[in-house]
Amino acid sequence: MIVSTMTNHLDSFFAAMADPTRRAVIERLVEGPAAVGELHAAHDMTLPSFLRHLKVLEASGLVRSEKKGRVRTVYIEAAPLAAAEDWLARQRRLWEGRLDRLAALVAELEKGETNDPDP
């Protein structure tokens, strides 16, 4: 079975976003880049544990980091967020269309019941 690259990226995105710590990091990075120390300070966990979360985010492509001197700065990457947003929008359109067709069918069935002279 061949799995598309898009599916792999989405799987990686949703796996990374499944954790509240990683979601909090992404929410913070929306405001702008931040040093690892600043990001870590907001979380009650050891630095090695926090670095594992950053590694997951980097592996998924959601963030990138640069080291200048002794400071590692983390930046958000928009492409995976946009890809997930596109996928969710397609799913929403698909399900809205299905629900619209179901509502139309129910309305048609109800109309048929009210017009039926013989119950």
Backbone as CSV, one residue per row, in Angstrom:
resi,resn,N_x,N_y,N_z,CA_x,CA_y,CA_z,C_x,C_y,C_z
1,MET,0.850,-1.181,0.000,0.000,0.000,0.000,0.890,1.237,0.000
2,ILE,0.645,2.140,-0.924,1.425,3.367,-1.030,0.710,4.469,-0.263
3,VAL,1.454,5.128,0.633,0.901,6.233,1.412,1.489,7.517,0.863
4,SER,0.623,8.484,0.588,1.085,9.731,-0.005,1.923,10.535,0.976
5,THR,2.769,11.389,0.417,3.593,12.267,1.230,2.720,13.192,2.059
6,MET,1.627,13.681,1.453,0.714,14.571,2.173,0.162,13.880,3.408
7,THR,-0.214,12.608,3.288,-0.737,11.859,4.426,0.319,11.735,5.502
8,ASN,1.564,11.458,5.123,2.645,11.357,6.106,2.834,12.670,6.838
9,HIS,2.788,13.789,6.110,2.942,15.095,6.738,1.783,15.380,7.687
10,LEU,0.584,15.042,7.279,-0.575,15.253,8.143,-0.499,14.373,9.383
11,ASP,-0.087,13.128,9.208,0.071,12.232,10.354,1.074,12.815,11.342
12,SER,2.187,13.285,10.821,3.221,13.889,11.654,2.703,15.146,12.340
13,PHE,1.968,15.975,11.602,1.398,17.200,12.159,0.463,16.882,13.318
14,PHE,-0.520,15.995,13.077,-1.511,15.709,14.107,-0.893,14.973,15.295
15,ALA,0.090,14.128,15.053,0.783,13.466,16.166,1.507,14.498,17.029
16,ALA,2.157,15.454,16.380,2.868,16.494,17.123,1.890,17.369,17.894
17,MET,0.770,17.683,17.301,-0.194,18.582,17.924,-1.075,17.879,18.964
18,ALA,-0.931,16.580,19.112,-1.745,15.829,20.065,-1.350,16.111,21.513
19,ASP,-0.183,16.674,21.717,0.304,16.906,23.075,0.079,18.357,23.504
20,PRO,-0.458,18.585,24.698,-0.730,19.960,25.136,0.522,20.828,25.277
21,THR,1.635,20.237,25.659,2.876,21.016,25.761,3.292,21.523,24.392
22,ARG,3.226,20.662,23.402,3.628,21.071,22.051,2.657,22.100,21.478
23,ARG,1.364,21.944,21.769,0.394,22.955,21.314,0.692,24.303,21.963
24,ALA,1.060,24.286,23.238,1.384,25.532,23.937,2.618,26.192,23.327
25,VAL,3.597,25.394,22.940,4.798,25.941,22.295,4.410,26.603,20.976
26,ILE,3.589,25.933,20.186,3.154,26.505,18.908,2.386,27.800,19.148
27,GLU,1.491,27.809,20.123,0.736,29.023,20.424,1.669,30.174,20.801
28,ARG,2.709,29.864,21.566,3.668,30.909,21.937,4.447,31.395,20.723
29,LEU,4.855,30.477,19.857,5.672,30.845,18.705,4.893,31.631,17.651
30,VAL,3.576,31.569,17.690,2.766,32.394,16.787,3.065,33.868,17.044
31,GLU,3.399,34.199,18.274,3.736,35.578,18.641,5.106,36.002,18.120
32,GLY,5.966,35.042,17.833,7.306,35.339,17.339,8.308,34.327,17.859
33,PRO,9.526,34.340,17.301,10.560,33.393,17.724,10.874,33.543,19.213
34,ALA,11.386,32.460,19.799,11.736,32.483,21.213,12.922,31.570,21.470
35,ALA,13.695,31.915,22.468,14.817,31.073,22.894,14.264,29.835,23.600
36,VAL,14.987,28.738,23.500,14.569,27.493,24.148,14.349,27.723,25.635
37,GLY,15.239,28.467,26.278,15.094,28.736,27.708,13.792,29.438,28.045
38,GLU,13.398,30.392,27.224,12.129,31.102,27.430,10.953,30.153,27.259
39,LEU,10.983,29.342,26.230,9.900,28.387,25.999,9.809,27.382,27.141
40,HIS,10.957,26.894,27.591,11.005,25.895,28.658,10.481,26.457,29.974
41,ALA,10.757,27.727,30.251,10.376,28.337,31.528,8.873,28.282,31.787
42,ALA,8.087,28.233,30.750,6.627,28.218,30.901,6.083,26.826,31.237
43,HIS,6.949,25.826,31.292,6.492,24.443,31.490,7.171,23.814,32.699
44,ASP,6.400,23.095,33.476,6.892,22.445,34.686,7.400,21.044,34.349
45,MET,8.581,21.014,33.725,9.199,19.738,33.377,10.700,19.944,33.249
46,THR,11.420,18.849,33.228,12.872,18.946,33.087,13.223,19.422,31.683
47,LEU,14.393,20.025,31.547,14.833,20.489,30.227,14.946,19.333,29.234
48,PRO,15.533,18.174,29.611,15.586,17.071,28.633,14.209,16.637,28.134
49,SER,13.221,16.606,29.033,11.858,16.253,28.605,11.310,17.293,27.644
50,PHE,11.542,18.563,27.952,11.063,19.637,27.085,11.749,19.572,25.722
51,LEU,13.037,19.276,25.713,13.773,19.186,24.441,13.234,18.067,23.560
52,ARG,12.736,16.991,24.181,12.114,15.914,23.390,10.861,16.440,22.679
53,HIS,10.106,17.303,23.352,8.934,17.906,22.709,9.363,18.773,21.519
54,LEU,10.408,19.552,21.703,10.899,20.376,20.590,11.380,19.512,19.434
55,LYS,11.999,18.380,19.761,12.476,17.469,18.713,11.303,16.927,17.890
56,VAL,10.206,16.608,18.547,9.005,16.133,17.837,8.475,17.232,16.920
57,LEU,8.421,18.459,17.438,7.943,19.574,16.628,8.850,19.820,15.425
58,GLU,10.150,19.714,15.629,11.085,19.898,14.506,10.946,18.768,13.488
59,ALA,10.824,17.543,13.969,10.688,16.399,13.061,9.426,16.505,12.215
60,SER,8.381,17.114,12.760,7.129,17.261,12.019,7.166,18.458,11.073
61,GLY,8.210,19.278,11.179,8.333,20.449,10.320,7.604,21.676,10.847
62,LEU,7.024,21.567,12.030,6.273,22.693,12.586,7.168,23.815,13.096
63,VAL,8.378,23.479,13.498,9.323,24.494,13.968,10.702,24.197,13.405
64,ARG,11.529,25.219,13.424,12.949,25.057,13.123,13.705,25.843,14.171
65,SER,14.965,25.527,14.346,15.740,26.252,15.339,17.108,26.603,14.774
66,GLU,17.663,27.674,15.318,19.006,28.127,14.948,19.771,28.404,16.217
67,LYS,21.038,28.030,16.195,21.868,28.296,17.352,22.855,29.393,17.003
68,LYS,22.848,30.444,17.811,23.810,31.533,17.671,24.489,31.685,19.022
69,GLY,25.765,31.372,19.048,26.470,31.383,20.327,25.909,30.298,21.215
70,ARG,25.479,30.705,22.394,24.936,29.731,23.352,23.412,29.691,23.342
71,VAL,22.798,30.476,22.492,21.333,30.570,22.490,20.751,29.882,21.258
72,ARG,19.832,28.963,21.510,19.084,28.312,20.423,17.716,28.969,20.354
73,THR,17.403,29.525,19.192,16.129,30.207,18.979,15.236,29.325,18.112
74,VAL,13.968,29.261,18.492,12.999,28.411,17.800,12.027,29.309,17.030
75,TYR,11.750,28.912,15.786,10.863,29.651,14.885,9.738,28.724,14.434
76,ILE,8.555,29.282,14.257,7.439,28.495,13.740,7.553,28.412,12.218
77,GLU,7.096,27.318,11.645,7.050,27.130,10.194,5.588,27.052,9.777
78,ALA,5.192,27.901,8.880,3.773,28.027,8.509,3.271,26.917,7.584
79,ALA,4.128,26.335,6.764,3.663,25.388,5.746,2.873,24.213,6.321
80,PRO,3.342,23.539,7.371,2.538,22.427,7.899,1.192,22.876,8.455
81,LEU,1.157,24.059,9.059,-0.111,24.579,9.560,-1.076,24.841,8.410
82,ALA,-0.575,25.413,7.333,-1.413,25.694,6.166,-1.905,24.399,5.533
83,ALA,-1.047,23.387,5.453,-1.453,22.101,4.871,-2.557,21.454,5.702
84,ALA,-2.436,21.509,7.020,-3.469,20.937,7.883,-4.772,21.733,7.760
85,GLU,-4.651,23.041,7.677,-5.835,23.884,7.516,-6.548,23.562,6.200
86,ASP,-5.792,23.368,5.126,-6.383,23.002,3.830,-7.105,21.665,3.918
87,TRP,-6.473,20.689,4.572,-7.074,19.366,4.707,-8.378,19.458,5.506
88,LEU,-8.341,20.199,6.619,-9.539,20.357,7.434,-10.654,21.070,6.663
89,ALA,-10.303,22.058,5.861,-11.304,22.770,5.050,-11.942,21.822,4.040
90,ARG,-11.136,20.951,3.423,-11.697,19.970,2.475,-12.646,19.016,3.191
91,GLN,-12.267,18.569,4.382,-13.120,17.662,5.144,-14.422,18.354,5.527
92,ARG,-14.317,19.617,5.923,-15.524,20.372,6.288,-16.466,20.489,5.087
93,ARG,-15.925,20.841,3.905,-16.765,20.959,2.711,-17.431,19.624,2.385
94,LEU,-16.677,18.547,2.497,-17.210,17.214,2.222,-18.374,16.895,3.152
95,TRP,-18.177,17.097,4.444,-19.221,16.754,5.408,-20.382,17.724,5.359
96,GLU,-20.136,18.996,5.089,-21.244,19.934,4.939,-22.110,19.547,3.747
97,GLY,-21.474,19.116,2.651,-22.230,18.662,1.484,-23.074,17.441,1.803
98,ARG,-22.495,16.502,2.543,-23.242,15.304,2.925,-24.415,15.647,3.832
99,LEU,-24.170,16.528,4.791,-25.246,16.920,5.701,-26.342,17.700,4.980
100,ASP,-25.959,18.532,4.012,-26.959,19.258,3.213,-27.828,18.281,2.429
101,ARG,-27.200,17.254,1.829,-27.970,16.254,1.076,-28.890,15.460,2.011
102,LEU,-28.399,15.151,3.201,-29.218,14.431,4.176,-30.406,15.294,4.608
103,ALA,-30.168,16.570,4.867,-31.257,17.479,5.253,-32.292,17.586,4.140
104,ALA,-31.830,17.648,2.891,-32.753,17.718,1.757,-33.578,16.437,1.663
105,LEU,-32.953,15.300,1.892,-33.665,14.026,1.856,-34.713,13.963,2.961
106,VAL,-34.339,14.374,4.155,-35.295,14.378,5.271,-36.467,15.302,4.954
107,ALA,-36.183,16.478,4.417,-37.253,17.414,4.063,-38.164,16.809,3.004
108,GLU,-37.590,16.134,2.036,-38.381,15.505,0.978,-39.244,14.385,1.547
109,LEU,-38.673,13.591,2.458,-39.442,12.510,3.077,-40.570,13.065,3.943
110,GLU,-40.283,14.124,4.689,-41.320,14.747,5.510,-42.427,15.326,4.638
111,LYS,-42.035,15.927,3.530,-43.014,16.491,2.592,-43.898,15.376,2.034
112,GLY,-43.291,14.257,1.713,-44.048,13.119,1.189,-45.017,12.562,2.214
113,GLU,-44.656,12.582,3.487,-45.541,12.082,4.541,-46.732,13.006,4.734
114,THR,-46.530,14.293,4.639,-47.645,15.225,4.857,-48.592,15.255,3.680
115,ASN,-48.139,14.867,2.500,-48.977,14.863,1.310,-49.660,13.524,1.093
116,ASP,-49.317,12.533,1.890,-49.878,11.193,1.745,-51.290,11.161,2.336
117,PRO,-52.323,10.999,1.481,-53.718,11.027,1.983,-54.050,9.772,2.789
118,ASP,-53.349,8.677,2.570,-53.662,7.416,3.249,-52.541,7.081,4.214
119,PRO,-52.701,7.335,5.535,-51.632,7.101,6.492,-51.250,5.686,6.685
